[in-house]
Amino acid sequence: MNRIVSAEPLPDCRLKVTFNDGVSGIFPVEPERRGGVFLKLLDPRIFNAVTVNPDFGCVEWPGGVDLCPDTMHQAMAGSESEVELPTAVALREDAKKNQ
């Protein structure tokens, strides 16, 4: 069973996550694409309030918004080249913004 052990909010509605099996990386939450209750996450105060549920190993936000860790793990581990390239580019862009 895949469980998230840490999650850190990043700009542009992305999460830096680590799973119990060592898989880690940047996960784009994409609230606009998901719609519905996920639109609440466009507010940076709400998005940055992300926590890891210790019982279920999922990320969750105030108001009952959560994401399935198995789906996130599959997206991140299923095609590493697709995950790594945007992550590296996004991290470089963040570094440029913070200079």
Backbone hydrogen bonds in HBPLUS format (Angstrom, degrees):
<---DONOR---> <-ACCEPTOR-->    atom                        ^
c    i                          cat <-CA-CA->   ^        H-A-AA   ^      H-
h    n   atom  resd res      DA  || num        DHA   H-A  angle D-A-AA Bond
n    s   type  num  typ     dist DA aas  dist angle  dist       angle   num
A0020-ASN N   A0003-ARG O   2.82 MM  17  5.54 144.1  1.95 160.1 170.0     1
A0004-ILE N   A0057-GLY O   2.77 MM  53  4.85 173.3  1.78 128.0 130.0     2
A0005-VAL N   A0018-THR O   2.77 MM  13  5.76 165.0  1.79 153.8 159.1     3
A0006-SER N   A0018-THR O   3.38 MM  12  5.31 152.7  2.46 140.6 139.5     4
A0018-THR N   A0006-SER O   3.03 MM  12  5.31 151.4  2.11 146.5 146.7     5
A0008-GLU N   A0016-LYS O   2.86 MM   8  5.02 149.5  1.95 137.1 147.3     6
A0016-LYS N   A0008-GLU O   2.84 MM   8  5.02 168.5  1.86 149.1 152.4     7
A0010-LEU N   A0014-ARG O   2.78 MM   4  5.10 151.6  1.86 163.5 154.9     8
A0029-VAL N   A0013-CYS O   2.94 MM  16  5.73 157.1  2.00 156.4 164.0     9
A0015-LEU N   A0027-PHE O   2.87 MM  12  5.12 157.5  1.92 139.9 147.3    10
A0027-PHE N   A0015-LEU O   2.71 MM  12  5.12 162.9  1.74 152.7 158.3    11
A0017-VAL N   A0025-GLY O   2.90 MM   8  5.71 155.8  1.96 168.6 172.0    12
A0025-GLY N   A0017-VAL O   3.03 MM   8  5.71 149.6  2.13 154.7 162.8    13
A0019-PHE N   A0023-VAL O   2.80 MM   4  5.35 163.1  1.83 165.2 170.9    14
A0022-GLY N   A0019-PHE O   3.02 MM   3  5.43 163.4  2.05 118.9 121.0    15
A0033-ARG N   A0030-GLU O   3.15 MM   3  5.53 123.7  2.49 107.8 120.3    16
A0034-ARG N   A0030-GLU O   3.16 MM   4  6.43 157.9  2.21 154.0 160.8    17
A0035-GLY N   A0031-PRO O   2.82 MM   4  5.83 156.7  1.87 151.3 156.9    18
A0038-PHE N   A0035-GLY O   3.07 MM   3  5.47 137.4  2.26 143.6 137.9    19
A0039-LEU N   A0036-GLY O   3.13 MM   3  5.89 163.9  2.15 120.9 125.3    20
A0040-LYS N   A0037-VAL O   3.21 MM   3  5.91 159.1  2.26 115.8 120.9    21
A0041-LEU N   A0038-PHE O   2.92 MM   3  5.51 151.0  2.01 115.2 123.2    22
A0042-LEU N   A0039-LEU O   3.11 MM   3  5.62 167.7  2.12 115.2 118.9    23
A0043-ASP N   A0040-LYS O   3.20 MM   3  6.03 166.8  2.22 119.8 123.5    24
A0046-ILE N   A0043-ASP O   2.97 MM   3  5.48 124.3  2.29 113.2 126.5    25
A0047-PHE N   A0043-ASP O   2.94 MM   4  6.22 170.5  1.95 160.3 163.2    26
A0048-ASN N   A0044-PRO O   2.88 MM   4  5.80 163.7  1.91 144.1 148.8    27
A0049-ALA N   A0046-ILE O   3.00 MM   3  5.19 152.9  2.08 106.3 115.1    28
A0050-VAL N   A0047-PHE O   3.29 MM   3  5.95 139.4  2.46 123.4 123.6    29
A0051-THR N   A0060-GLU O   2.94 MM   9  5.50 154.8  2.00 155.5 163.5    30
A0060-GLU N   A0051-THR O   2.87 MM   9  5.50 151.3  1.96 154.2 160.3    31
A0053-ASN N   A0058-CYS O   2.80 MM   5  5.45 165.0  1.82 168.5 170.0    32
A0057-GLY N   A0053-ASN O   2.73 MM   4  5.27 143.7  1.86 152.7 159.5    33
A0067-LEU N   A0059-VAL O   3.18 MM   8  5.83 151.7  2.27 151.2 154.4    34
A0061-TRP N   A0065-VAL O   2.75 MM   4  5.23 152.1  1.83 157.5 162.9    35
A0072-MET N   A0068-CYS O   3.13 MM   4  6.40 162.4  2.17 152.5 157.6    36
A0073-HIS N   A0069-PRO O   2.85 MM   4  5.95 161.1  1.89 148.1 153.6    37
A0074-GLN N   A0070-ASP O   2.96 MM   4  6.11 163.4  1.98 147.2 151.5    38
A0075-ALA N   A0071-THR O   3.04 MM   4  6.22 158.7  2.09 146.1 151.7    39
A0076-MET N   A0072-MET O   3.00 MM   4  6.21 148.8  2.10 146.5 155.1    40
A0077-ALA N   A0073-HIS O   2.75 MM   4  5.82 165.8  1.77 161.6 165.3    41
A0078-GLY N   A0074-GLN O   2.77 MM   4  5.07 142.6  1.91 133.7 142.5    42
A0082-GLU N   A0079-SER O   3.03 MM   3  5.59 126.8  2.32 113.7 126.1    43
A0083-VAL N   A0079-SER O   3.21 MM   4  6.55 148.0  2.32 147.0 156.5    44
A0083-VAL N   A0080-GLU O   3.07 MM   3  5.01 119.5  2.45  93.9 109.4    45
A0084-GLU N   A0080-GLU O   2.79 MM   4  5.91 169.0  1.81 164.4 166.3    46
A0085-LEU N   A0081-SER O   3.32 MM   4  6.20 170.3  2.33 142.7 145.1    47
A0087-THR N   A0083-VAL O   3.28 MM   4  6.27 153.0  2.36 143.3 151.2    48
A0088-ALA N   A0084-GLU O   2.90 MM   4  6.08 164.9  1.92 158.6 161.1    49
A0089-VAL N   A0085-LEU O   3.02 MM   4  6.22 169.7  2.03 158.7 161.6    50
A0090-ALA N   A0086-PRO O   2.75 MM   4  5.79 164.0  1.77 148.8 154.2    51
A0091-LEU N   A0087-THR O   2.85 MM   4  6.01 158.6  1.90 150.0 155.9    52
A0092-ARG N   A0088-ALA O   2.99 MM   4  6.22 154.4  2.06 146.3 152.9    53
A0093-GLU N   A0089-VAL O   2.93 MM   4  6.22 158.7  1.98 152.6 158.6    54
A0094-ASP N   A0090-ALA O   2.89 MM   4  6.15 156.6  1.95 149.2 155.7    55
A0095-ALA N   A0091-LEU O   2.95 MM   4  6.16 154.4  2.02 144.2 151.1    56
A0096-LYS N   A0092-ARG O   2.98 MM   4  6.26 154.6  2.05 148.7 155.1    57
A0097-LYS N   A0093-GLU O   2.99 MM   4  6.26 156.1  2.04 148.5 154.9    58
A0098-ASN N   A0094-ASP O   3.05 MM   4  6.28 146.5  2.17 146.3 154.8    59
A0099-GLN N   A0096-LYS O   3.29 MM   3  5.36 161.9  2.33 103.1 108.5    60
